[in-house]
Amino acid sequence: MKKVEAIIRKSKFSTVKKALHEVGINFFSYWDVTGIGNEKTGHVYRGVSYSTSDIERRYLSIIVNDDFEDIVIKTIMESAKTGDVGDGKIFVSDIKEIYRIRTGEKGGETLK
């Protein structure tokens, strides 16, 4: 099992969510986060300067069976991409075990 974590633009969240649902990922957690990125310049909008190095993002946490790892990564990459600096990052880590609290089940079946 894998944990796929992604930090994406908030403006791309609905597109990514829809794309994940289309490939069969119907459960994941997300948070609004703020971080500091690589972009060093700000933008001026209507005479007001905005820092773009600390922009709000959405953090997704998705646990999948190993056979879904590549599908999830490809889906996020394609649906979150704008081509501009600040599109985000994806992190993948191994999950040793998963337990369903309600039934006591463990393993990959708990993801269904």
C-alpha positions in Angstrom: 0.0 0.0 0.0 1.1 3.5 -0.7 0.4 7.0 0.6 0.4 9.6 -2.1 0.6 13.1 -0.8 0.2 16.1 -3.1 0.5 19.8 -2.6 -1.5 21.5 -5.4 -2.9 25.0 -6.3 -6.3 25.6 -4.6 -7.6 26.7 -8.0 -6.9 23.2 -9.4 -8.6 21.3 -6.6 -12.0 20.7 -8.2 -10.3 19.5 -11.4 -8.0 17.1 -9.5 -10.9 15.8 -7.4 -13.0 15.1 -10.4 -10.2 13.4 -12.2 -9.5 11.2 -9.2 -13.1 10.2 -8.9 -13.1 9.3 -12.6 -10.2 6.8 -12.0 -11.9 5.2 -9.0 -10.4 7.2 -6.1 -13.4 8.2 -4.0 -11.9 8.6 -0.6 -9.0 10.9 0.4 -8.3 13.6 2.9 -7.3 17.2 2.2 -6.3 20.3 4.1 -5.7 24.0 3.2 -2.1 24.8 3.8 0.3 27.7 3.3 3.9 27.2 2.5 7.0 28.9 1.0 8.0 27.9 -2.5 10.7 28.6 -5.1 9.1 31.7 -6.7 10.9 34.7 -5.4 9.0 37.5 -7.1 5.6 39.0 -6.3 2.8 40.1 -8.5 1.1 43.4 -8.6 -2.7 43.5 -9.1 -4.6 46.8 -9.2 -1.6 48.5 -7.6 -1.3 46.1 -4.7 1.8 43.9 -4.4 1.2 40.3 -3.5 3.9 37.9 -2.4 3.7 34.6 -4.3 6.3 32.8 -2.3 3.8 31.9 0.4 0.5 31.1 -1.4 -2.3 29.0 -0.1 -2.3 25.5 -1.4 -4.4 22.3 -0.9 -2.7 19.3 0.6 -4.1 15.9 -0.5 -3.5 12.6 1.3 -4.5 9.5 -0.6 -3.9 5.9 0.5 -4.1 3.3 -2.3 -3.2 -0.3 -3.0 0.1 -0.6 -4.9 -1.6 -1.2 -8.2 -3.2 2.2 -8.1 0.0 4.2 -7.3 0.9 5.0 -10.9 -2.7 5.8 -11.8 -3.1 8.3 -9.0 0.3 10.0 -9.7 -0.5 10.3 -13.4 -4.0 11.6 -12.7 -2.7 14.3 -10.3 0.2 15.3 -12.6 -2.2 15.8 -15.6 -5.0 17.5 -13.8 -3.0 19.8 -11.5 -0.5 21.0 -14.1 -0.6 24.6 -15.4 3.0 24.7 -16.6 3.8 27.6 -14.3 6.1 27.7 -11.2 4.1 26.7 -8.2 2.1 23.8 -9.6 3.1 21.7 -6.6 4.7 18.5 -5.5 3.8 14.8 -5.1 5.3 12.6 -2.4 5.0 8.8 -2.2 5.7 6.6 0.9 5.0 3.0 1.9 2.2 2.2 4.3 3.0 -0.8 6.5 -0.6 -1.6 7.6 -4.1 -0.2 7.6 -6.9 -1.0 10.1 -10.6 -0.4 9.9 -11.6 0.8 13.3 -15.3 -0.3 13.0 -14.6 -3.9 12.2 -11.1 -4.5 13.2 -10.2 -5.6 9.6 -6.7 -4.9 8.4 -4.9 -4.7 5.1 -5.7 -3.5 1.6 -9.3 -4.7 1.8 -10.0 -1.8 4.2 -9.6 0.6 1.3 -12.7 -0.7 -0.5 
